[in-house]
Amino acid sequence: MWSCRLNKIKSSRTKKSIANSTAVAEVPSAQSVTDPMGQQQSSYFFGQIGNWRYLLELFVGGNVLALVLSLAEAQSWQALNFMHLLQYILYINWVLLSFAACVELFHQYFDRMGIKSALITGFLLLQAIVLVTTVSLNILIHFGINFHLYDLTSEIAFKQVGMHLSFGILLGTLCFRYLYLREQWTRQRHSELNSRIQAMQARIQPHFLFNSLNSAISLISIDPDKAEHMLLNLSRLFRASFQELKLVSLQEEIDLCQRYLEIEQIRLGDRLQLEWKLENKDLYSQVQIPLLTLQP
């Protein structure tokens, strides 16, 4: 009887069969919570540098360096020259602001790099900004004093370039070492979060699969339609559980839960009483949560 029933299944329903490889909760790969093992991961910092928190961290570190350089030059708090301190602050903040603007402009290229490549490229970019800024200031100062560029020489244009590049190396070493440690801490925190979410997903117990299959087998000769519907829901549910960790909309997660409860309803009958209270359903497609976290 079951073999006859299989021959009568329409093609539209065959698309929903267990062999269907289409994922239940398809989301763009950019929304993935974690990257698969072996794939190159992009730098989290360079992808978030437009955030004001990251800019503030850069400026705080730069201003601390400006204060250290001014104190090293004055050798005491009493001899500290606030005009020199202000010059250091303006110079370093300009370099950092230009660096942040360049990273934001070319963020697509940084996103394709690993963390080490991104940090090395960013370090070289910072030194290039220091070089261009120093030469431009020297030319501008020379023009402001003489009102012409006739006697401009390479010695004047590259005045104090070596010292400023040394400052740039010091600034880059301190900032990028801090950013590297912060990057590692962020990834460790994400890894711990992914582990907890995967543990939640693993709470779909194996005995649920066996009980559902036994129920479907018992329904084959009694109610083939219900058995087929039960197997389709079971395949959708376990296909979702075997996917890599992703973010899905709340509506998709609710649909998976409803499929799970339909299976349990067939197994338990009147012993399972269920009532859904869903408010503001139009917002469910906008809210995203990790796959299979609502069901447990």
C-alpha atoms as one frame of an Amber mdcrd trajectory, in Angstrom:
protein
   0.000   0.000   0.000   2.823   2.373   0.834   4.538   1.708  -2.516   1.315
   2.595  -4.326   1.063   5.760  -2.296   4.598   6.794  -3.276   3.735   6.467
  -6.957   0.825   8.880  -6.553   2.791  11.745  -4.998   2.604  14.797  -7.201
   5.704  16.585  -8.460   4.865  19.672  -6.400   5.021  17.626  -3.245   8.147
  15.843  -4.399   9.918  19.180  -4.191   9.321  19.036  -0.452  10.690  15.510
  -0.055  13.517  14.389   2.176  15.905  14.389  -0.781  15.390  18.118  -1.283
  18.733  19.788  -0.674  17.306  23.312  -0.330  18.014  24.690   3.119  15.038
  25.560   5.308  16.502  28.726   6.669  18.635  30.199   3.915  20.468  33.380
   4.846  23.290  35.273   3.137  26.756  34.072   4.041  27.614  37.562   5.280
  25.205  37.021   8.180  27.013  33.919   9.370  27.895  34.063  13.038  31.051
  32.071  12.550  33.223  31.148   9.581  33.843  27.488   8.765  37.154  25.993
   9.760  39.896  26.719   7.292  38.359  29.818   5.774  40.214  33.064   5.993
  38.600  35.394   8.505  38.537  39.126   7.934  39.740  41.605  10.499  36.949
  42.607  12.858  38.539  45.952  13.713  39.056  47.131  10.137  35.465  46.216
   9.366  34.216  48.327  12.298  36.558  51.312  12.216  33.707  53.661  11.312
  32.263  53.049  14.762  32.895  55.983  17.115  34.212  53.673  19.854  37.129
  52.553  17.711  37.934  56.108  16.647  37.868  57.185  20.287  40.301  54.414
  21.215  42.678  55.563  18.483  42.497  59.208  19.544  43.031  58.384  23.228
  46.129  56.344  22.392  47.423  59.099  20.095  46.929  61.819  22.711  48.726
  59.731  25.322  51.638  59.366  22.914  51.620  63.156  22.302  51.825  63.759
  26.058  54.689  61.265  26.412  56.641  62.895  23.582  56.120  66.369  25.056
  57.236  65.215  28.501  60.289  63.508  27.014  61.182  66.760  25.276  60.581
  68.915  28.375  62.016  66.334  30.855  59.720  67.644  33.624  56.148  68.782
  34.217  57.298  72.314  35.084  59.113  72.723  31.746  56.273  71.270  29.699
  55.519  73.480  26.711  51.792  73.403  26.071  52.213  74.821  22.560  54.452
  71.887  21.652  51.941  69.545  23.292  49.139  71.082  21.224  51.202  70.701
  18.052  51.839  67.045  18.804  48.149  66.466  19.542  46.988  68.159  16.336
  49.594  66.379  14.229  48.924  62.908  15.636  45.142  63.323  15.563  45.317
  64.477  11.945  47.356  61.398  11.052  44.916  59.112  12.868  41.880  60.780
  11.321  43.409  60.456   7.849  44.215  56.827   8.568  40.632  56.110   9.679
  39.278  57.839   6.558  41.551  55.786   4.270  40.584  52.533   5.989  36.910
  53.400   5.661  37.427  54.251   1.988  39.195  50.972   1.225  37.366  48.812
   3.752  36.370  46.299   1.053  40.044  45.463   0.462  40.722  45.145   4.192
  37.717  42.847   4.577  39.315  40.361   2.189  42.545  40.220   4.206  43.357
  38.190   7.265  44.109  39.961  10.506  47.910  39.864  10.083  47.822  41.100
   6.488  45.378  43.848   7.444  47.565  45.015  10.328  50.738  45.063   8.198
  48.972  46.941   5.405  47.487  49.368   7.918  50.915  49.944   9.477  52.443
  50.798   6.086  49.464  53.033   5.303  50.012  54.905   8.564  53.688  55.515
   7.730  52.741  56.759   4.255  50.296  59.227   5.813  53.011  60.443   8.192
  55.416  60.943   5.275  52.906  62.812   3.109  51.730  64.962   6.035  55.277
  65.953   7.035  56.329  66.861   3.488  53.110  68.808   2.906  53.577  70.781
   6.136  57.173  71.593   5.263  56.148  72.884   1.839  53.235  74.847   3.310
  55.432  76.435   6.003  58.074  77.356   3.441  55.454  78.974   1.217  53.926
  80.818   4.182  57.300  82.349   5.076  58.562  83.212   1.573  55.313  83.415
  -0.447  56.994  81.448  -3.268  58.442  78.001  -3.932  61.389  79.009  -6.124
  64.103  78.076  -3.631  62.336  74.939  -2.345  64.805  72.061  -2.069  64.434
  68.419  -1.159  66.255  69.147   2.113  63.558  71.641   3.084  60.715  69.422
   1.874  61.978  66.366   3.789  62.991  68.227   6.954  62.374  66.125  10.116
  60.902  63.314   8.033  63.111  60.744   9.748  62.064  61.871  13.228  58.362
  61.942  12.308  58.587  58.495  10.751  60.130  57.303  14.011  57.132  58.757
  15.824  54.888  57.020  13.290  56.613  53.686  13.908  56.184  54.162  17.650
  52.519  55.120  17.220  51.877  52.212  14.865  53.632  49.693  17.103  51.663
  50.686  20.193  48.276  51.060  18.502  48.445  48.020  16.268  49.724  45.789
  19.047  46.748  46.895  21.122  44.394  46.362  18.178  45.825  42.880  17.561
  45.217  41.864  21.185  41.729  43.359  21.053  41.038  41.429  17.844  42.076
  38.159  19.445  39.913  38.864  22.498  36.906  39.630  20.289  37.326  36.419
  18.323  37.742  34.389  21.487  34.498  35.859  22.825  32.714  35.033  19.550
  34.111  31.503  19.649  32.781  30.985  23.179  29.380  32.322  22.099  29.309
  29.982  19.107  30.161  27.035  21.344  27.274  27.840  23.674  24.846  28.192
  20.760  25.992  24.915  19.220  25.492  23.224  22.586  21.919  24.561  22.611
  21.330  23.201  19.120  22.623  19.797  20.174  19.761  19.502  22.670  17.572
  17.998  19.922  17.832  14.529  21.460  18.426  11.418  19.304  15.443   9.640
  20.869  13.192  12.284  19.271  14.310  11.049  15.848  13.727   7.389  16.726
  10.314   8.051  18.273   9.248  10.109  15.252  10.376   7.427  12.798   8.539
   4.746  14.763   5.401   6.882  14.752   5.684   7.412  10.993   6.128   3.668
  10.415   3.018   2.921  12.443   1.046   5.484  10.410   2.038   4.149   6.986
  -0.741   1.564   6.832  -3.282   3.672   8.756  -2.896   7.239   7.454  -0.252
   7.573   4.689  -0.908  11.305   4.265  -0.187  12.015   7.907   2.909   9.791
   7.827   4.185  11.606   4.757   3.570  15.015   6.330   5.351  13.886   9.485
   8.406  12.694   7.547   8.549  15.930   5.555   8.524  18.007   8.751  11.138
  15.719  10.264  13.433  16.087   7.252  13.084  19.895   7.293  13.841  20.022
  10.995  16.945  17.855  10.859  18.206  19.476   7.675  18.169  22.762   9.585
  19.941  21.191  12.566  22.768  19.927  10.341  23.498  23.348   8.865  26.405
  25.463  10.022  25.632  28.105  12.613  23.694  30.981  11.022  21.425  33.860
  11.801  17.817  33.447  10.698  14.753  35.609  11.100  12.479  35.046  14.068
   9.684  34.088  11.657  11.789  31.288  10.166  12.654  30.041  13.639   8.966
  30.032  14.614   8.154  28.046  11.454  10.714  25.418  12.446   9.226  25.242
  15.938   5.766  24.794  14.479   7.020  21.884  12.360   8.562  20.338  15.468
   5.305  20.717  17.380   3.299  19.218  14.501   5.444  16.099  14.819   4.909
  15.995  18.560   1.184  16.586  18.092   0.953  13.496  15.897   2.867  11.466
  18.461   1.143  12.722  21.595  -2.337  13.493  20.314  -4.662  15.147  22.845
  -1.982  15.020  25.521  -0.318  18.038  23.880  -2.350  21.237  24.156  -0.801
  24.251  22.450  -1.697  27.920  22.144   0.361  30.488  20.226   0.283  34.165
  21.201   2.103  36.135  18.522   2.077  39.938  18.569   3.571  42.379  16.048
   4.128  39.581  13.553   5.204  42.063  10.887   8.446  42.634  12.836   9.415
  38.964  13.069  11.131  38.970   9.684  13.398  41.836  10.819  14.624  40.265
  14.068  17.441  37.737  13.655  18.532  35.047  16.100  20.874  32.031  15.818
  19.346  29.024  14.114  17.550  26.505  16.384  17.817  28.484  19.617  14.098
  29.066  20.158  13.109  25.410  20.001  15.133  24.134  23.021
